[in-house]
Amino acid sequence: MQGVIKSYDPGTGDGVVVCDTGDFAEFDLAVNALEGSVFRMLRQGQRVNFFVDEDGRATGLGLGSEVDMGTPEH
């Protein structure tokens, strides 16, 4: 899935990702969401790829791509 970081607290690791497609569902970040990823922290509005774990939390964050999302070119 692809989405945008809605919020992120680097102190606690808590955050929310909003899915860019469909119903714009929101997913809380899993405790291990950044483990093994290129990210050390996140910023609001950052595009990411992610998976949803069995608890319904966003995990496995990776770099999002505007090209993959079909965003119009400038």
N, C-alpha and C positions, 0 to 999 in steps of 0.2 A: 504494500500500500504506500501511497505517497501522501504527505501532509505538510502542515506548517506548525512550527512551535508557537503555541498560544502563550505559554508562560513557562518559566524555568527558574528555580531557586538553586544557585550553585552551592549554597551552604548545606541544604538538606537533600538536594538531588530530586526534589519534587518538581513535577512539571506536567503539562498537558499538551497533547498533539491533536490538531484538528485535521481530519481526513479531507483532502482536496476534492475528492470525487463523491458523487452520490449525495448522501444525506448530511455531509459535513459533521459526521459523528466525532465526538471528543473521546480521547483515550488518555488516562493517566499514564505517566511513565512508570515502567517496572523498576524495581530497585536496581537491577543489573542492566538497565537500558543502554548504558554507554560502554559496558564491558566489551572489549574486542573491537570497538569502533574507532574511527578516526577522530571522534570528538572527545574533548576534555571538558568542554562546557558547551552550552547552547545559548542562542539569542532569540528573542522574540521575532517572529516572522521568518526564521530560517526554514528552508525547505529540506525535508528529510524523507528517506524511505524507511519503512518500519514493518515489523510483523506484530501481530496481536497474539499474546500468549494465552494459555488456558484459563487465566484469571481475567482476561479481557483488558490487559494492560499492554501498552506499546513497549516493544523491546527490539533489540537488534538494529538499532538506528544506523543508517548510512546516509551518504550524500544524496540529496534529492536533485532532480534535473528538470529544468523547465522544458527541455526538448522532449523528454519522456512524457510530460504532462500535456503536450500539445499546445503550449502557450503561444500566442501569436508573436511573431518576430517583430522587432522594433524597426 
